[in-house]
Amino acid sequence: MHASTEDSARPIALVTGASSGLGEAFVRALAQRGYDLILVARRAERLAALATQVGAAGVAAEVLPADLTNDADLARVADRIRTCPRLALLVNNAGFGVDALYYQSEFAGQSAMARLHVLAPMHLTHAALPGMVARGHGAVINVSSVAAYLCGAASVMYCSTKAFLNSFTISLAAELAGTGVRVQALCPGFTHTEFHDAAGMDRKLIPKILWLRADYVIDQSLRDLERGRVISIPSMRYKLIVRVLRMTPQWLISRVSRKKFAAR
Ligand SMILES: NC(=O)c1ccc[n+]([C@@H]2O[C@H](COP(=O)([O-])OP(=O)(O)OC[C@H]3O[C@@H](n4cnc5c(N)ncnc54)[C@H](OP(=O)(O)O)[C@@H]3O)[C@@H](O)[C@H]2O)c1
C-alpha cells in the first residue's frame, strides 16, 4: 500500500510513461530529490509496483492509469493536473517508435503517435501552466529526442513529432520568461529502455558507443533544468552529433536515411 499525495506537503511531479524506461528513471530520481509523484501510463500493475517501491522510502505516489491517445483518459489526467495545487513538475515522457515506411504502415499507429507526442503534451502542458504561473514556479519537461534534428525515411512521424516538441518548448520558454516557470525539451540519443523492443528495432545495429543509461539521461536533464537550459542534450557525444547534424545539408541526411533503411 502506498501513501496518498493528499497526506503530504511536498512538491508533486506528474510523469507520463512512468511504467518503464526513462519515465521510471524520472520517478526514481524525483523521489530521491524530495518530490511526491503521480504516475501515468497504461500498465497499471507496473505503476502500482513502482509506487510501492518508492513509497517504501516515504514518498507518496499516486497511480493514475491512462491511455493518453484516448480523449477521455487524456481529459481525466488534465483534470487531475488542474486540481493539483502542489504540482511543481510535469514530465511529458510517454512515447513510442515505429520502424516502418510511413506510406506502408497502419495509419492508426501513426495517428496514435501524433496524439501521444503532440496532443497529449499540448493538453497536459495547457492544464499545468496557469497554476504554475499563478504560483510563480514550476517546470515542464517534454521528452523529445535527437531525432528532432533528423528528417528521414522510416521515422517520418517520429522525427516530425519530436521536432514539434522542440519548437513548442522553445516558443513556450519565450512566453514564460519572467514567470518563474521553466520548460525543457530533453533530447536523448539511444538509451537503454524498452523503446527499441516495443518498436521491433534490432539493438545490435546500433554501435555500443551510442548507448546511454536512463539514469544518466535523467540526471543531465534535471541538472540542465536547474541551470535554466531549454534544450537538454545529454552527453558530449550527442551534443557533437547534433552540432554536426545542424550543419549537414538536409538532402544528405535524407539520402543516408533512405539508403540505411533499404540496406536492411
Ligand atoms: N530509448 C531511447 O533510445 C529514446 C531516445 C530518445 C527519446 N526517447 C523518448 O523517451 C520517451 C520514453 O521512452 P522510453 O525510451 O523510456 O521507452 P519505453 O521504455 O518503451 O517507455 C515508454 C513509456 O510510454 C508509455 N506509453 C506508451 N504508449 C502510451 C499511451 N498510449 N498512453 C500512456 N502511456 C504510454 C509506456 O507505458 P505503457 O505501455 O504502460 O502505457 C512506457 O511507460 C519517449 O517519448 C521516447 O520517444 C527514447
The ligand as a Gaussian input file, in Angstrom:
#p B3LYP/6-31G(d) Opt

LIG

0 1
 N       15.086000       4.981000     -25.554000
 C       15.587000       5.811000     -26.461000
 O       16.581000       5.488000     -27.157000
 C       14.979000       7.163000     -26.634000
 C       15.735000       8.142000     -27.289000
 C       15.194000       9.413000     -27.472000
 C       13.932000       9.694000     -26.966000
 N       13.208000       8.733000     -26.333000
 C       11.867000       9.100000     -25.842000
 O       11.784000       8.791000     -24.466000
 C       10.411000       8.645000     -24.100000
 C       10.276000       7.417000     -23.202000
 O       10.593000       6.257000     -23.948000
 P       11.500000       5.085000     -23.362000
 O       12.742000       5.069000     -24.116000
 O       11.555000       5.164000     -21.878000
 O       10.653000       3.819000     -23.850000
 P        9.796000       2.735000     -23.053000
 O       10.624000       2.050000     -22.021000
 O        9.135000       1.912000     -24.101000
 O        8.690000       3.621000     -22.297000
 C        7.621000       4.229000     -22.972000
 C        6.596000       4.641000     -21.949000
 O        5.497000       5.288000     -22.634000
 C        4.286000       4.726000     -22.156000
 N        3.248000       4.787000     -23.173000
 C        3.307000       4.308000     -24.457000
 N        2.133000       4.486000     -25.067000
 C        1.303000       5.093000     -24.166000
 C       -0.052000       5.514000     -24.197000
 N       -0.818000       5.344000     -25.291000
 N       -0.579000       6.105000     -23.084000
 C        0.174000       6.258000     -21.983000
 N        1.467000       5.869000     -21.878000
 C        2.011000       5.286000     -22.964000
 C        4.644000       3.283000     -21.811000
 O        3.747000       2.777000     -20.829000
 P        2.535000       1.742000     -21.076000
 O        2.958000       0.806000     -22.173000
 O        2.382000       1.103000     -19.740000
 O        1.385000       2.614000     -21.439000
 C        6.017000       3.466000     -21.190000
 O        5.888000       3.802000     -19.828000
 C        9.637000       8.559000     -25.418000
 O        8.975000       9.788000     -25.637000
 C       10.729000       8.338000     -26.473000
 O       10.362000       8.860000     -27.728000
 C       13.695000       7.482000     -26.154000

